């Protein structure tokens, strides 16, 4: 399916610093609750559009039967985002 390089301490520090910058300042933490909910709804919409691809990818990756993966992976992520957006 893919490759994951081995990270060292410098890579981890860079990832943490990038994540911190994305969270602090002009990011998620600055949004009002309604803006966050709107963003989560938009993300859920995009996930729902790709539900078949998500399910097929999980099935290819770990062998889960597609009949289970469609519900467990294809639709559940979008449903959870919509639940927490309320």
Rosetta constraint file for C-alpha pairs under 8 A:
AtomPair CA 1 CA 61 HARMONIC 6.83 0.50
AtomPair CA 7 CA 11 HARMONIC 5.55 0.50
AtomPair CA 7 CA 12 HARMONIC 6.65 0.50
AtomPair CA 8 CA 12 HARMONIC 6.38 0.50
AtomPair CA 9 CA 13 HARMONIC 6.05 0.50
AtomPair CA 10 CA 14 HARMONIC 6.15 0.50
AtomPair CA 11 CA 15 HARMONIC 6.20 0.50
AtomPair CA 12 CA 16 HARMONIC 6.15 0.50
AtomPair CA 13 CA 17 HARMONIC 6.09 0.50
AtomPair CA 14 CA 18 HARMONIC 6.11 0.50
AtomPair CA 15 CA 19 HARMONIC 6.13 0.50
AtomPair CA 16 CA 20 HARMONIC 6.08 0.50
AtomPair CA 17 CA 21 HARMONIC 6.22 0.50
AtomPair CA 18 CA 22 HARMONIC 6.26 0.50
AtomPair CA 19 CA 23 HARMONIC 6.22 0.50
AtomPair CA 20 CA 24 HARMONIC 5.94 0.50
AtomPair CA 21 CA 25 HARMONIC 6.97 0.50
AtomPair CA 21 CA 27 HARMONIC 7.99 0.50
AtomPair CA 22 CA 26 HARMONIC 7.26 0.50
AtomPair CA 22 CA 27 HARMONIC 5.48 0.50
AtomPair CA 22 CA 28 HARMONIC 7.46 0.50
AtomPair CA 23 CA 27 HARMONIC 5.17 0.50
AtomPair CA 23 CA 28 HARMONIC 5.69 0.50
AtomPair CA 23 CA 29 HARMONIC 6.03 0.50
AtomPair CA 24 CA 28 HARMONIC 7.59 0.50
AtomPair CA 24 CA 29 HARMONIC 6.38 0.50
AtomPair CA 24 CA 30 HARMONIC 7.80 0.50
AtomPair CA 25 CA 29 HARMONIC 7.42 0.50
AtomPair CA 25 CA 30 HARMONIC 6.82 0.50
AtomPair CA 26 CA 30 HARMONIC 6.11 0.50
AtomPair CA 27 CA 31 HARMONIC 7.14 0.50
AtomPair CA 28 CA 36 HARMONIC 7.32 0.50
AtomPair CA 31 CA 35 HARMONIC 5.73 0.50
AtomPair CA 31 CA 36 HARMONIC 6.02 0.50
AtomPair CA 32 CA 36 HARMONIC 6.29 0.50
AtomPair CA 33 CA 37 HARMONIC 6.15 0.50
AtomPair CA 34 CA 38 HARMONIC 6.16 0.50
AtomPair CA 35 CA 39 HARMONIC 6.21 0.50
AtomPair CA 36 CA 40 HARMONIC 6.17 0.50
AtomPair CA 36 CA 85 HARMONIC 7.34 0.50
AtomPair CA 37 CA 41 HARMONIC 6.13 0.50
AtomPair CA 37 CA 84 HARMONIC 7.80 0.50
AtomPair CA 37 CA 85 HARMONIC 4.32 0.50
AtomPair CA 37 CA 86 HARMONIC 6.70 0.50
AtomPair CA 38 CA 42 HARMONIC 6.23 0.50
AtomPair CA 38 CA 85 HARMONIC 7.37 0.50
AtomPair CA 39 CA 43 HARMONIC 6.16 0.50
AtomPair CA 40 CA 44 HARMONIC 6.05 0.50
AtomPair CA 40 CA 81 HARMONIC 5.87 0.50
AtomPair CA 40 CA 82 HARMONIC 6.82 0.50
AtomPair CA 40 CA 85 HARMONIC 5.95 0.50
AtomPair CA 41 CA 45 HARMONIC 6.15 0.50
AtomPair CA 41 CA 81 HARMONIC 6.85 0.50
AtomPair CA 41 CA 82 HARMONIC 5.87 0.50
AtomPair CA 41 CA 85 HARMONIC 6.66 0.50
AtomPair CA 42 CA 46 HARMONIC 6.39 0.50
AtomPair CA 43 CA 47 HARMONIC 6.21 0.50
AtomPair CA 43 CA 78 HARMONIC 7.63 0.50
AtomPair CA 43 CA 81 HARMONIC 7.77 0.50
AtomPair CA 44 CA 48 HARMONIC 6.02 0.50
AtomPair CA 44 CA 77 HARMONIC 7.42 0.50
AtomPair CA 44 CA 78 HARMONIC 4.30 0.50
AtomPair CA 44 CA 79 HARMONIC 7.22 0.50
AtomPair CA 44 CA 81 HARMONIC 5.90 0.50
AtomPair CA 44 CA 82 HARMONIC 6.51 0.50
AtomPair CA 45 CA 49 HARMONIC 6.32 0.50
AtomPair CA 45 CA 78 HARMONIC 7.06 0.50
AtomPair CA 46 CA 50 HARMONIC 6.54 0.50
AtomPair CA 47 CA 51 HARMONIC 6.03 0.50
AtomPair CA 47 CA 75 HARMONIC 7.93 0.50
AtomPair CA 47 CA 77 HARMONIC 7.34 0.50
AtomPair CA 47 CA 78 HARMONIC 5.77 0.50
AtomPair CA 48 CA 74 HARMONIC 7.39 0.50
AtomPair CA 48 CA 75 HARMONIC 6.41 0.50
AtomPair CA 48 CA 78 HARMONIC 5.95 0.50
AtomPair CA 50 CA 54 HARMONIC 6.10 0.50
AtomPair CA 50 CA 74 HARMONIC 7.64 0.50
AtomPair CA 51 CA 55 HARMONIC 6.12 0.50
AtomPair CA 51 CA 70 HARMONIC 7.23 0.50
AtomPair CA 51 CA 73 HARMONIC 7.60 0.50
AtomPair CA 51 CA 74 HARMONIC 4.11 0.50
AtomPair CA 51 CA 75 HARMONIC 5.90 0.50
AtomPair CA 52 CA 56 HARMONIC 6.07 0.50
AtomPair CA 52 CA 70 HARMONIC 6.79 0.50
AtomPair CA 52 CA 74 HARMONIC 5.96 0.50
AtomPair CA 53 CA 57 HARMONIC 5.99 0.50
AtomPair CA 53 CA 74 HARMONIC 7.63 0.50
AtomPair CA 54 CA 58 HARMONIC 6.26 0.50
AtomPair CA 54 CA 73 HARMONIC 6.60 0.50
AtomPair CA 54 CA 74 HARMONIC 5.38 0.50
AtomPair CA 55 CA 59 HARMONIC 6.16 0.50
AtomPair CA 55 CA 66 HARMONIC 6.68 0.50
AtomPair CA 55 CA 69 HARMONIC 5.04 0.50
AtomPair CA 55 CA 70 HARMONIC 4.99 0.50
AtomPair CA 55 CA 73 HARMONIC 5.50 0.50
AtomPair CA 55 CA 74 HARMONIC 4.66 0.50
AtomPair CA 56 CA 60 HARMONIC 6.08 0.50
AtomPair CA 56 CA 66 HARMONIC 6.72 0.50
AtomPair CA 56 CA 69 HARMONIC 7.49 0.50
AtomPair CA 56 CA 70 HARMONIC 7.86 0.50
AtomPair CA 57 CA 61 HARMONIC 5.96 0.50
AtomPair CA 58 CA 62 HARMONIC 6.08 0.50
AtomPair CA 58 CA 63 HARMONIC 7.41 0.50
AtomPair CA 58 CA 64 HARMONIC 6.94 0.50
AtomPair CA 58 CA 69 HARMONIC 6.84 0.50
AtomPair CA 58 CA 73 HARMONIC 7.29 0.50
AtomPair CA 59 CA 63 HARMONIC 4.77 0.50
AtomPair CA 59 CA 64 HARMONIC 4.68 0.50
AtomPair CA 59 CA 65 HARMONIC 6.16 0.50
AtomPair CA 59 CA 66 HARMONIC 5.87 0.50
AtomPair CA 59 CA 69 HARMONIC 6.44 0.50
AtomPair CA 60 CA 64 HARMONIC 7.68 0.50
AtomPair CA 64 CA 68 HARMONIC 6.84 0.50
AtomPair CA 64 CA 69 HARMONIC 6.23 0.50
AtomPair CA 65 CA 69 HARMONIC 6.20 0.50
AtomPair CA 66 CA 70 HARMONIC 5.98 0.50
AtomPair CA 67 CA 71 HARMONIC 7.51 0.50
AtomPair CA 68 CA 72 HARMONIC 6.03 0.50
AtomPair CA 69 CA 73 HARMONIC 5.14 0.50
AtomPair CA 69 CA 74 HARMONIC 6.34 0.50
AtomPair CA 70 CA 74 HARMONIC 4.49 0.50
AtomPair CA 70 CA 75 HARMONIC 6.57 0.50
AtomPair CA 71 CA 75 HARMONIC 5.36 0.50
AtomPair CA 71 CA 76 HARMONIC 6.31 0.50
AtomPair CA 72 CA 76 HARMONIC 5.61 0.50
AtomPair CA 73 CA 77 HARMONIC 6.59 0.50
AtomPair CA 75 CA 79 HARMONIC 6.26 0.50
AtomPair CA 76 CA 80 HARMONIC 6.06 0.50
AtomPair CA 77 CA 81 HARMONIC 6.33 0.50
AtomPair CA 78 CA 82 HARMONIC 6.24 0.50
AtomPair CA 79 CA 83 HARMONIC 6.16 0.50
AtomPair CA 80 CA 84 HARMONIC 6.28 0.50
AtomPair CA 81 CA 85 HARMONIC 6.02 0.50
AtomPair CA 82 CA 86 HARMONIC 6.67 0.50
